[in-house]
Amino acid sequence: QVQLVESGGGLVQPGGSLRLSCAASGRTFSINAMGWYRQAPGKQRELVADNTNSGDSNYADSVKGRFTVYRDNAKNTVYLQMNSLKPEDTAVYYCNVRTFPRGSYWGQGTQVTVSS
């Protein structure tokens, strides 16, 4: 089992920045990828960005050039730096961790609201 604790959401004006954090504990040795998903009201949950143990990062087209996902492996923590935020980025953001061989764990979710 892997436990995840998220932090960093909130209210920000358009064009602003936020950084989300997600700390993992438990069977962290089995982690092979960490990342972020989001779900807006009335929409399906979608991948925002993730990062594998090999260092590869994947981003949704809508956030490329604005968001950066990165990890501190010593702290078993994944971050999502979000810049140039837009109202359409408003959603609940969920941390996700994938483990070997087929595990998947979710954080509790953190609300990000982009509004003037």
C-alpha positions in Angstrom: 0.0 0.0 0.0 1.0 3.6 -0.7 -0.5 6.5 1.1 -0.6 10.0 -0.5 -1.0 13.4 1.0 -1.6 16.4 -1.2 -1.2 20.1 -0.5 -1.1 23.4 -2.3 -4.4 24.1 -3.9 -6.4 27.3 -3.6 -7.8 30.3 -5.4 -5.6 32.2 -7.8 -6.2 34.9 -10.4 -5.8 34.3 -14.1 -2.2 34.4 -15.1 -1.1 33.4 -11.6 0.9 30.5 -10.3 0.4 27.6 -7.8 2.5 24.6 -6.8 0.9 21.4 -5.8 2.7 18.8 -3.7 2.1 15.1 -3.1 4.1 13.1 -0.6 4.0 9.3 -0.7 4.6 6.9 2.2 4.4 3.2 2.7 5.6 0.8 -0.1 7.4 3.6 -1.9 10.1 1.3 -3.3 7.5 -0.1 -5.7 6.7 3.2 -7.3 7.4 3.4 -11.0 5.5 6.6 -11.9 4.0 9.7 -10.2 1.8 12.4 -11.6 -1.3 14.4 -11.6 -4.9 14.2 -12.9 -7.7 16.7 -12.7 -11.5 16.6 -12.9 -13.6 19.6 -13.6 -17.4 19.7 -12.8 -19.3 17.6 -15.3 -16.1 16.3 -17.0 -14.1 13.1 -16.8 -10.9 12.9 -14.9 -8.0 13.6 -17.2 -4.2 13.2 -17.1 -2.4 16.5 -16.5 1.2 15.3 -16.3 3.2 12.4 -15.0 6.8 11.4 -14.6 8.3 7.9 -14.8 11.3 6.5 -13.0 13.2 6.7 -16.2 12.7 10.4 -16.2 10.2 10.7 -19.0 7.4 13.2 -18.5 4.1 13.4 -20.2 1.8 16.4 -20.4 -1.7 17.1 -21.6 -1.6 19.4 -24.7 -3.6 22.0 -22.8 -0.9 22.5 -20.2 2.3 22.1 -22.2 4.6 25.1 -21.7 2.7 26.2 -18.6 2.9 23.3 -16.2 5.9 21.4 -15.0 5.9 18.0 -13.1 9.0 17.1 -11.2 9.9 14.8 -8.3 12.1 14.7 -5.3 12.8 11.0 -5.0 14.6 11.4 -1.6 11.3 12.7 -0.2 9.1 10.5 -2.3 7.3 13.7 -3.4 5.9 14.8 -6.7 5.2 18.4 -7.5 3.2 20.2 -10.1 4.3 23.8 -10.8 1.4 25.6 -12.6 2.1 28.9 -14.3 0.0 31.2 -16.4 -3.1 29.7 -15.0 -6.4 30.0 -16.9 -10.0 29.7 -15.7 -10.3 26.5 -17.6 -7.6 25.0 -15.3 -10.2 25.1 -12.5 -10.7 21.6 -11.2 -10.0 19.1 -8.4 -6.4 17.9 -8.9 -5.5 14.4 -7.9 -2.1 12.9 -7.3 -1.6 9.5 -8.8 1.1 6.9 -8.1 1.6 3.8 -10.1 3.5 0.9 -8.6 5.0 -2.4 -9.8 3.4 -4.6 -11.1 0.0 -3.0 -11.6 -0.9 -0.8 -8.6 -2.5 2.6 -8.8 -3.1 4.9 -5.8 -4.9 8.2 -5.6 -4.6 11.2 -3.3 -7.6 12.9 -1.7 -7.8 15.7 -4.2 -7.1 19.4 -3.9 -9.2 22.2 -5.3 -7.7 24.7 -7.7 -9.8 27.6 -8.7 -8.7 30.2 -11.2 -10.9 33.3 -11.1 -10.7 37.0 -10.9 
